Structures are given as structure tokens and as C-alpha cells.
């Protein structure tokens, strides 16, 4: 009989142990910051442990009503403690943490794993106070904060309210899918910007070029060319940044295809892999050329991403989607090829997305998608070569163009095995 009773109460004992552990964990962190004397904080390790157990006992013994009464009592006591210490400007962190610990104690009796995870998360946030304050006040700039708010608004506010169904001419537009592309572009741009911030100017223009290539390889090649023309001493580093931006083009194309149509990505895997290998190889050769040289100055801080660029990109994709759907409706696969090649002069990814969207919607087969996407990459390469010559001059272009030709040649070679 005894083992059976033990088996019945074992989960209950475990839940109480979790509640006690949460209180002790958060309480240890608060005890270290409690201070001493008259200005000490009102709660430490014992208070937090008891508060967590109080929440657990309240929910177990009296259900939701007693649990609510316990929480109300803890709120009243913390309010009194805060009022007494108000002259010392103590803040509300400990008081709020104490109330939340009581709630987690009750939660541990129903969902111990969730309660434990939240307890650890809260402790990490409390312990990271100094680092978080330093990051917000000294590291994070006003522009970066604004970009973070824009990204969160686009993701958490705008995206959920957009319809998720084909709309517009030829049913070619899905507002939710198009907005996801905007978010994807902002996220990739922010990731590249963060990489530059973390690594600094140690690798100079090479890292900046790779990171910027996720936003626009064409624009990156133009910017690097302008810098090389203005300062020939950094030409080698600028060439490396321009070449490495083509690596970003391949990765970016694969990412947007994965988000749009996995079937299209699968059939294009060989051309993209070969193009990526060629881009990395040429970038490595260029990097060996620039070893020992350092680009002048620090990597400038600015915006993590360009919302305007993301929206313009989405609008371009929308136009191309409609045009591709119309051409495909009127002329079949030949119309899609023409539309993708034309779009490639502006942006390789928009051409790839428009074709992949047609595959995802069943308007085009995967085999028919292969040629239009590679054609778009080809015309985009032509644009890059022209921009390299115009922005960077002959010496710059003679080093960048061979890499571009090697990459697109590798993509066409991959067509044989696709």
C-alpha cells in the first residue's frame, strides 16, 4: 500500500520542488543585489522562496480563489515595501519579480516545465542588468533602436492582419507572402549589419561587402567601386568586398527560393551550389591578395536595414509577379523566360521569387522554372559588370568582372546536371 501512495504523491512533490527551486533561483540573484543597512532591498532569497511556495500552496489547497488571494496579498505587501523605500528611488524590478515568482509558484503545480523555463529566463534577465543597460545606453544607437521597432512592427503588427490568399490580376499576388519577403529582406540586412558591428573593421571592406551583398550585391559592387576609385590604396580590399557580395547573392537566392518554393530550390540546387563554390573560390583568391592590407577607418554605423529598399523590392516583385503571370497566361513558358530575364537586370532575387511563386501556385512546372531563373541571374550579372566598370574604373572592373563571369559560367554548367 505504501508504494502506491508514494506513486500518487510523487508528481505533487516534484511540482513543489520546482516551485521551491524557482523561488531559490530568483532569490539568489536578488540577494546578491539586496544591499545592506537601511537602503537594502525589501526581499531576498528567503522571501522569494516563500513567495513561490505560497503561490504553489495557494493553488493546490484552495484552487484559483485562494491563489488569487495569495497574489493579492503579495502585491499589497510589495506596494507597502515600495512606498516605505520611495525616497531611495529603489525601482520596481524586485517588487515585480516577487509578484511574478508567486505566479510561477502556482504555475509550477500545473505546468512545471514551463514554469521552470520562465524562472530561468527571468533570472538571466535580472543577472544581465549591467550588460543590458550598457548595451542600450552606450552600444545601441537611436537609428538602430528605430530599426528594431520598425522590424517588430512589421512582424508582429502588420503581418498578422494581412490576408493569406491569391489576389489581384491573374490571382498573382498574395499580400502575406509579399510582406514576408519585406521582413526577410530586413532580417537579412540586419543580420549582415550585426555581423559588421560585432566584427568591427578588422576584416575591413571584405566583411562589409559580404554583409551588404545580402541587401543588394549590385549596389555593393557600385559602392565598392566608388570607394576604390576615390582611394586606389583600398582597391584590393574593395574588390574583395565586391566579389564576396556575389557569395551573398547565391545564398540569398537560395534562401528566398526556400521560402517561396522548395521544389524550385531542389531543381536549382546544383547550379546554385556550383555558382557558390565558384564565388567562394574567387573570393578566397581575392582575400589572399588583400591579406596584410587594412581598409582605412572604421566601418561606419548607420541603419541596420533600409525599409525603403525592402518595400521597393516587394513592389518590384509584385509587378514582376503580375507581368510573369500575364506573360505565362498569354504565351506559356516563353513568356515567363522573357519576364525573368528582364527582371534580372534590376534584381536577381525578384526574378527568382516571381518564377518560384508561379511554381508554388501550380502555374509552372519545376523544369520550366530552371531556365528563367538562370537567365535572370545572367542578366543581373551583366548589370553588375556595367556598374563595376562605370563606378570603379578599368582597374577595378578588370579584377571584379572575371569573378562575375566565373560564377555565372558555373551556374550554366550546373544546368547540365540539374
C-alpha positions as CSV (number, residue, x, y, z in Angstrom):
1,X,0.0,0.0,0.0
2,X,2.8,2.4,0.8
3,X,4.5,2.3,-2.6
4,X,1.1,3.0,-4.2
5,X,0.6,6.1,-2.1
6,X,4.1,7.3,-2.8
7,X,3.4,6.9,-6.5
8,X,0.3,9.1,-6.2
9,X,2.1,11.9,-4.4
10,X,5.3,11.8,-6.3
11,X,4.2,14.3,-9.1
12,X,2.9,16.7,-6.4
13,X,6.2,16.6,-4.5
14,X,8.1,17.2,-7.8
15,X,5.9,20.2,-8.6
16,X,6.5,21.7,-5.1
17,X,10.2,21.1,-5.7
18,X,10.1,23.0,-8.9
19,X,8.2,25.9,-7.2
20,X,10.8,26.0,-4.4
21,X,13.7,25.9,-7.0
22,X,12.2,28.8,-8.9
23,X,12.0,30.9,-5.7
24,X,15.5,30.0,-4.7
25,X,17.0,30.7,-8.1
26,X,15.5,34.1,-8.5
27,X,16.0,34.8,-4.8
28,X,19.8,34.1,-5.0
29,X,20.1,36.6,-7.8
30,X,18.1,39.3,-5.9
31,X,20.0,38.5,-2.6
32,X,23.3,39.5,-4.3
33,X,21.8,42.9,-5.2
34,X,19.9,43.4,-2.0
35,X,22.4,45.6,-0.3
36,X,22.8,46.3,3.4
37,X,21.6,48.7,6.0
38,X,18.6,51.0,5.8
39,X,18.7,51.2,2.0
40,X,18.7,47.4,1.4
41,X,16.0,45.9,-0.9
42,X,12.9,44.5,0.8
43,X,13.2,41.0,-0.5
44,X,16.0,38.3,-0.7
45,X,16.4,34.6,-1.1
46,X,14.1,33.6,1.7
47,X,11.3,36.0,0.7
48,X,11.4,34.8,-2.9
49,X,11.4,31.1,-1.9
50,X,8.5,31.6,0.5
51,X,6.5,33.6,-2.1
52,X,6.9,30.9,-4.7
53,X,5.8,28.2,-2.3
54,X,2.9,30.4,-1.2
55,X,1.7,30.5,-4.8
56,X,2.0,26.7,-5.1
57,X,0.3,26.0,-1.8
58,X,-2.5,28.5,-2.5
59,X,-3.4,27.0,-5.9
60,X,-3.1,23.4,-4.5
61,X,-5.1,23.9,-1.3
62,X,-7.7,26.5,-2.3
63,X,-7.8,26.5,-6.1
64,X,-8.0,29.6,-8.2
65,X,-9.7,31.7,-5.5
66,X,-7.1,31.2,-2.8
67,X,-4.3,31.6,-5.4
68,X,-5.8,35.0,-6.4
69,X,-5.9,36.0,-2.7
70,X,-2.3,35.0,-2.2
71,X,-1.2,37.0,-5.2
72,X,-3.3,40.0,-4.0
73,X,-1.6,39.8,-0.6
74,X,1.9,39.7,-2.2
75,X,1.0,42.7,-4.3
76,X,-0.2,44.6,-1.2
77,X,3.0,43.8,0.7
78,X,5.3,44.8,-2.1
79,X,3.3,48.0,-2.6
80,X,3.9,48.8,1.1
81,X,7.6,48.0,0.9
82,X,8.0,50.2,-2.2
83,X,6.1,53.1,-0.5
84,X,8.4,52.9,2.5
85,X,11.5,53.0,0.4
86,X,10.3,55.5,-2.2
87,X,12.8,58.2,-1.1
88,X,15.7,56.0,-2.1
89,X,14.3,55.6,-5.7
90,X,14.6,51.8,-5.5
91,X,12.9,51.0,-8.8
92,X,10.3,48.3,-9.3
93,X,12.4,45.4,-10.5
94,X,12.5,43.4,-7.2
95,X,8.8,44.1,-6.5
96,X,7.6,42.9,-9.9
97,X,10.0,39.9,-9.8
98,X,8.5,38.9,-6.4
99,X,4.9,39.0,-7.7
100,X,5.9,37.1,-10.8
101,X,7.7,34.5,-8.7
102,X,4.5,33.9,-6.8
103,X,2.6,33.4,-10.0
104,X,5.3,31.0,-11.2
105,X,4.9,29.0,-8.0
106,X,1.3,28.4,-8.8
107,X,2.1,27.6,-12.5
108,X,4.6,25.0,-11.3
109,X,1.8,23.0,-9.9
110,X,0.2,22.7,-13.3
111,X,3.0,23.1,-15.9
112,X,6.3,22.6,-14.1
113,X,8.4,22.6,-17.2
114,X,7.0,25.9,-18.5
115,X,7.3,27.5,-15.0
116,X,11.0,26.3,-14.6
117,X,11.9,27.7,-18.1
118,X,10.3,31.0,-17.3
119,X,12.1,31.1,-13.9
120,X,15.4,30.6,-15.6
121,X,14.7,33.2,-18.2
122,X,13.7,35.8,-15.5
123,X,16.9,35.1,-13.6
124,X,19.0,35.6,-16.7
125,X,17.3,38.9,-17.4
126,X,17.9,40.0,-13.8
127,X,21.5,38.9,-13.8
128,X,22.2,40.7,-17.1
129,X,21.1,44.1,-15.8
130,X,24.5,45.7,-16.2
131,X,25.1,44.3,-19.6
132,X,21.7,45.2,-20.8
133,X,21.9,48.8,-19.5
134,X,25.3,49.2,-21.1
135,X,24.1,47.9,-24.4
136,X,21.0,50.1,-24.5
137,X,22.8,53.3,-23.3
138,X,26.2,53.0,-24.9
139,X,26.1,50.5,-27.8
140,X,22.7,50.7,-29.3
141,X,22.2,53.9,-31.4
142,X,19.0,55.8,-31.9
143,X,18.8,54.6,-35.5
144,X,19.3,51.0,-34.5
145,X,16.5,51.3,-31.9
146,X,14.2,52.8,-34.5
147,X,15.1,49.9,-36.9
148,X,14.3,47.4,-34.3
149,X,10.9,48.9,-33.6
150,X,10.2,49.0,-37.3
151,X,11.1,45.4,-37.7
152,X,8.9,44.3,-34.7
153,X,6.0,46.4,-36.0
154,X,6.3,44.8,-39.5
155,X,6.5,41.3,-38.0
156,X,4.1,41.5,-35.0
157,X,1.6,44.1,-36.1
158,X,1.3,44.2,-39.9
159,X,1.9,40.6,-40.9
160,X,-0.9,39.0,-38.8
161,X,-3.6,41.2,-40.3
162,X,-2.6,40.7,-44.0
163,X,-4.8,38.2,-46.0
164,X,-3.2,34.9,-47.0
165,X,-4.8,34.2,-50.3
166,X,-4.2,34.9,-54.1
167,X,-5.5,38.3,-55.1
168,X,-5.2,40.9,-57.9
169,X,-4.7,40.5,-61.6
170,X,-4.4,36.8,-62.6
171,X,-4.5,36.0,-58.9
172,X,-0.8,36.6,-58.9
173,X,-0.4,38.4,-55.6
174,X,-0.5,37.0,-52.0
175,X,-0.2,40.0,-49.6
176,X,1.0,37.9,-46.8
177,X,3.7,36.2,-48.8
178,X,4.9,39.5,-50.3
179,X,5.1,41.1,-46.8
180,X,7.1,38.1,-45.6
181,X,9.6,39.0,-48.3
182,X,9.8,42.5,-46.9
183,X,10.5,41.0,-43.4
184,X,13.0,38.6,-44.9
185,X,14.9,41.4,-46.6
186,X,15.0,43.5,-43.4
187,X,16.1,40.5,-41.3
188,X,18.9,39.6,-43.7
189,X,20.1,43.2,-43.9
190,X,20.0,43.4,-40.1
191,X,22.0,40.2,-39.8
192,X,24.7,41.5,-42.1
193,X,24.8,44.8,-40.3
194,X,25.1,43.0,-36.9
195,X,28.0,40.9,-38.3
196,X,29.8,44.1,-39.2
197,X,29.1,45.6,-35.8
198,X,30.4,42.6,-33.9
199,X,33.5,42.0,-36.0
200,X,34.3,45.7,-36.5
201,X,36.7,46.9,-39.1
202,X,39.1,44.0,-38.5
203,X,38.4,42.5,-41.9
204,X,37.6,45.9,-43.4
205,X,35.7,46.1,-46.7
206,X,35.7,42.3,-47.2
207,X,33.2,41.7,-44.4
208,X,31.3,44.8,-45.2
209,X,30.9,43.7,-48.8
210,X,29.7,40.2,-47.9
211,X,27.2,41.6,-45.4
212,X,26.0,44.4,-47.7
213,X,25.6,41.8,-50.5
214,X,22.6,40.3,-48.7
215,X,20.8,43.6,-49.2
216,X,22.0,44.3,-52.8
217,X,25.0,42.8,-54.4
218,X,24.7,45.2,-57.4
219,X,24.6,48.2,-55.1
220,X,27.5,46.8,-53.1
221,X,29.7,46.4,-56.3
222,X,28.9,50.0,-57.2
223,X,29.7,51.3,-53.7
224,X,32.9,49.4,-53.5
225,X,33.9,50.6,-57.0
226,X,33.2,54.2,-56.0
227,X,35.5,53.8,-52.9
228,X,38.2,52.1,-55.0
229,X,38.1,55.0,-57.5
230,X,38.3,57.6,-54.7
231,X,41.2,55.8,-52.9
232,X,43.2,53.4,-55.1
233,X,45.1,52.2,-51.9
234,X,42.0,50.3,-50.8
235,X,41.2,48.9,-54.3
236,X,42.3,45.4,-53.3
237,X,40.0,45.3,-50.3
238,X,37.2,46.9,-52.3
239,X,37.5,44.2,-55.0
240,X,37.4,41.5,-52.3
241,X,34.2,43.0,-50.8
242,X,32.6,43.2,-54.3
243,X,33.5,39.6,-55.1
244,X,32.2,38.3,-51.7
245,X,28.9,40.1,-52.3
246,X,28.3,37.6,-55.1
247,X,28.5,34.8,-52.5
248,X,25.7,36.6,-50.7
249,X,23.7,36.7,-53.9
250,X,23.9,32.9,-54.2
251,X,23.0,32.4,-50.5
252,X,20.2,35.0,-50.7
253,X,18.7,33.4,-53.9
254,X,18.7,30.0,-52.2
255,X,17.0,31.5,-49.1
256,X,14.2,33.2,-51.0
257,X,13.6,30.1,-53.1
258,X,13.4,28.0,-49.9
259,X,10.8,30.5,-48.5
260,X,8.9,30.5,-51.8
261,X,9.1,27.0,-53.3
262,X,11.2,24.2,-52.0
263,X,10.6,22.3,-55.3
264,X,12.2,25.1,-57.3
265,X,15.2,25.2,-54.9
266,X,15.7,21.5,-55.3
267,X,15.9,21.6,-59.1
268,X,18.2,24.6,-58.9
269,X,20.4,23.2,-56.2
270,X,23.2,22.1,-58.5
271,X,23.6,25.4,-60.4
272,X,23.4,27.3,-57.1
273,X,26.0,25.1,-55.4
274,X,28.4,25.3,-58.3
275,X,27.9,29.1,-58.5
276,X,28.5,29.4,-54.8
277,X,31.7,27.3,-55.0
278,X,33.0,29.5,-57.8
279,X,32.2,32.7,-55.9
280,X,33.8,31.4,-52.7
281,X,36.9,30.3,-54.6
282,X,37.4,33.6,-56.4
283,X,36.7,35.5,-53.2
284,X,39.3,33.4,-51.4
285,X,41.9,34.2,-54.1
286,X,41.0,37.9,-53.8
287,X,41.2,37.6,-50.0
288,X,44.7,36.1,-50.3
289,X,45.6,39.1,-52.5
290,X,44.5,41.5,-49.8
291,X,46.0,39.8,-46.8
292,X,48.1,42.2,-44.8
293,X,46.2,45.2,-46.1
294,X,43.7,47.1,-43.9
295,X,41.0,49.4,-45.1
296,X,41.2,52.9,-43.7
297,X,38.8,53.9,-41.0
298,X,36.1,52.1,-39.0
299,X,33.1,50.6,-40.5
300,X,30.5,53.3,-40.3
301,X,27.4,52.9,-38.2
302,X,24.1,53.6,-39.8
303,X,20.8,51.9,-40.3
304,X,20.5,48.1,-39.8
305,X,18.4,47.9,-43.0
306,X,16.6,50.1,-45.4
307,X,12.8,49.9,-45.1
308,X,12.5,51.8,-48.4
309,X,14.7,49.2,-50.2
310,X,12.6,46.4,-48.7
311,X,9.3,47.9,-49.8
312,X,10.6,48.9,-53.2
313,X,11.8,45.3,-53.6
314,X,8.4,43.9,-52.7
315,X,6.7,46.3,-55.1
316,X,9.1,45.3,-57.8
317,X,8.4,41.6,-57.1
318,X,4.6,42.3,-57.2
319,X,4.9,44.0,-60.6
320,X,7.0,41.1,-61.9
321,X,4.6,38.6,-60.5
322,X,1.7,40.1,-62.3
323,X,3.8,40.5,-65.5
324,X,5.0,36.9,-65.3
325,X,1.5,35.6,-64.7
326,X,0.2,37.6,-67.6
327,X,3.0,36.5,-70.0
328,X,2.7,32.9,-68.8
329,X,-1.1,33.1,-69.4
330,X,-0.7,34.5,-72.9
331,X,2.5,32.9,-74.1
332,X,3.2,30.0,-71.8
333,X,6.7,29.2,-70.6
334,X,8.3,31.5,-73.2
335,X,6.6,34.5,-71.6
336,X,8.0,33.6,-68.2
337,X,11.5,33.4,-69.6
338,X,11.3,36.9,-71.1
339,X,9.9,38.4,-67.9
340,X,12.5,36.7,-65.7
341,X,15.4,37.9,-67.9
342,X,14.0,41.4,-68.0
343,X,13.6,41.4,-64.2
344,X,17.2,40.2,-63.7
345,X,18.6,43.5,-65.0
346,X,17.2,45.0,-61.8
347,X,17.4,42.3,-59.3
348,X,18.2,38.6,-59.5
349,X,16.1,37.6,-56.4
350,X,12.9,39.3,-57.7
351,X,13.1,37.2,-60.9
352,X,13.7,34.0,-58.9
353,X,10.9,34.7,-56.5
354,X,8.4,35.6,-59.3
355,X,9.2,32.3,-61.1
356,X,9.2,30.3,-57.9
357,X,5.8,31.8,-56.9
358,X,4.4,30.5,-60.2
359,X,5.7,27.1,-59.4
360,X,4.2,27.2,-55.9
361,X,0.8,28.2,-57.2
362,X,0.9,25.4,-59.8
363,X,1.1,27.7,-62.8
364,X,4.5,26.5,-63.9
365,X,6.4,23.2,-63.6
366,X,9.8,23.0,-61.8
367,X,11.5,22.0,-65.0
368,X,10.2,25.1,-66.8
369,X,11.4,27.3,-63.9
370,X,15.1,26.3,-64.3
371,X,15.9,28.3,-67.4
372,X,14.1,31.6,-66.5
373,X,15.8,31.8,-63.1
374,X,19.3,31.2,-64.5
375,X,18.5,33.7,-67.3
376,X,17.6,36.2,-64.6
377,X,20.9,35.6,-62.8
378,X,22.7,36.1,-66.2
379,X,21.1,39.5,-66.9
380,X,21.8,40.5,-63.3
381,X,25.5,39.7,-63.9
382,X,25.5,41.9,-66.9
383,X,24.2,44.8,-64.8
384,X,26.9,44.2,-62.2
385,X,29.7,44.2,-64.8
386,X,28.4,47.5,-66.3
387,X,28.2,49.1,-62.8
388,X,31.7,47.8,-61.9
389,X,33.2,49.5,-65.0
390,X,31.3,52.7,-64.5
391,X,31.7,53.1,-60.7
392,X,35.2,51.7,-60.2
393,X,37.0,52.3,-63.4
394,X,39.1,50.0,-65.6
395,X,41.5,48.6,-62.9
396,X,38.6,47.8,-60.6
397,X,36.4,46.2,-63.3
398,X,39.3,44.0,-64.6
399,X,39.5,42.4,-61.2
400,X,35.8,42.1,-60.5
401,X,34.4,41.0,-63.9
402,X,36.4,37.8,-64.2
403,X,34.9,36.6,-60.9
404,X,31.3,37.5,-62.0
405,X,31.8,35.6,-65.3
406,X,33.2,32.6,-63.4
407,X,30.2,32.5,-61.1
408,X,27.6,32.7,-63.9
409,X,29.5,30.2,-66.0
410,X,29.4,27.7,-63.1
411,X,25.6,28.2,-62.8
412,X,25.1,27.5,-66.5
413,X,27.4,24.4,-66.2
414,X,25.2,23.2,-63.4
415,X,22.2,23.2,-65.8
416,X,23.7,20.1,-67.3
417,X,23.3,18.2,-64.1
418,X,20.0,19.7,-63.0
